[in-house]
């Protein structure tokens, strides 16, 4: 692939087998991601697959008694289920941090995935990685303090979005770490008091990254190592 290809900014595209990238590249479109744009409505047909280059995309999964939030950045993609033939996800997908992405029509992506066993394997590896991360996060949310979970969450969001500036509300953070909004406010105030973060309405800045790492639970380091070691490797 061309060294100047913007797709190289996305880890999944960068790690694709060369032949798969060559097949996919003509169908990729570089698009802007604007804050609060809704990319997919819950239980509605998903018409595109997104590979973020910068910014954050939030996947809001609604359950009977709560809402969970997962963030996707330049390490991943939105729409991996398309390769498995799922057309309407049980989640609402919206932009949480402005940026850009490479976009491909869902129908075309499904065609390419059906033609290529290596592309399917690549998507399956990514799915397994995300399931491992979700399991680790669920365990973390049941074991560690709200403050350490919040620190871990902010670091992961910063890593994925490629910025220390985050556009998040306490309500969204509560969904991300399975905590009450009031407890998130208390934890955020403590991190700000220690000069690790600063925030105004819906805008949060990581001031002391190393200090925030120390405040985070060990799951942050574990997840980061796992993501690096489990990254799909390009097949020759």
C-alpha positions, -999 to +999 in steps of 0.1 A: +000+000+000+011+035-006+032+051+022+011+082+020-023+064+023-044+080+051-056+046+059-023+038+075-034+060+105-059+032+114-043+002+130-066-024+115-061-011+080-024-009+085-023-045+096-045-059+068-029-084+045-017-065+014-040-081-010-070-074+012-060-037+015-056-034-023-091-048-028-106-026-001-087+007-009-107+018-040-139+016-019-126+036+010-138+072+014-121+098+037-149+114+058-151+139+086-164+129+120-183+157+137-191+157+174-225+141+183-231+129+147-251+097+149-236+071+126-259+042+134-293+041+152-301+012+175-318-017+156-316+002+123-297-010+092-260+000+092-250+013+058-213+019+064-183+005+081-159+031+097-122+029+104-114+060+126-082+079+118-086+105+146-113+112+171-136+088+191-167+069+182-190+058+211-210+025+209-239+028+232-255-006+240-288-004+258-299-031+282-330-035+303-314-019+334-285+001+322-265+015+292-229+005+285-205+026+265-175+014+245-151+037+227-135+031+193-106+051+180-077+046+155-070+012+169-102-003+156-134-001+135-171+003+138-192-024+120-171-055+124-204-074+127-211-066+090-186-093+081-208-118+100-239-107+081-255-087+109-272-057+093-289-040+123-268-037+155-283-036+190-265-004+197-265+033+190-232+046+175-223+083+177-192+105+174-178+114+209-147+132+196-144+150+163-119+136+138-120+117+106-124+081+093-121+059+063-156+047+054-168+019+031-203+008+022-215-021+043-227-040+013-193-037-004-174-047+028-196-078+031-189-088-005-151-084+001-153-103+034-172-132+017-145-134-010-115-133+014-108-158+041-079-137+053-100-106+057-126-127+077-098-140+099-086-105+105-121-094+115-125-124+138-092-116+156-103-081+162-137-093+175-119-117+199-097-089+211-127-067+218-144-095+237-113-100+258-112-063+265-149-061+274-144-091+298-115-074+314-134-041+317-164-059+333-141-075+358-124-042+365-157-025+371-166-051+397-133-050+416-118-016+416-127+018+430-145+044+409-115+067+410-091+041+396-116+030+370-122+065+359-085+071+355-082+039+335-111+049+313-097+084+306-063+070+296-079+045+272-100+072+256-070+094+252-050+066+237-077+057+212-086+092+203-050+104+201-056+135+223-055+146+259-086+168+252-118+148+256-154+158+251-173+137+276-200+142+302-201+126+336-232+107+324-212+092+296-183+083+319-207+067+343-219+044+315-183+036+305-172+025+339-206+012+352-208+037+381-234+062+394-231+096+379-228+112+414-198+088+422-181+098+389-185+135+399-168+128+432-140+108+416-134+135+389-133+162+415-106+142+434-085+138+402-089+175+395-079+184+431-047+164+425-040+183+393-043+152+372-071+165+350-092+196+345-126+200+331-154+224+323-188+215+309-184+184+287-147+191+281-120+173+300-082+177+297-056+153+310-029+175+326-006+149+342-006+117+322+020+099+344+001+109+375-031+096+360-014+063+352-004+059+388-040+066+398-054+040+374-059+004+383-035-022+369-061-031+343-049-001+322-014-015+317-028-051+313-052-040+286-026-019+268-002-048+267-029-072+256-039-049+227-003-047+215+004-084+218-029-096+204-029-072+174-037-089+141-006-096+122-004-091+084-005-123+065+019-124+036 
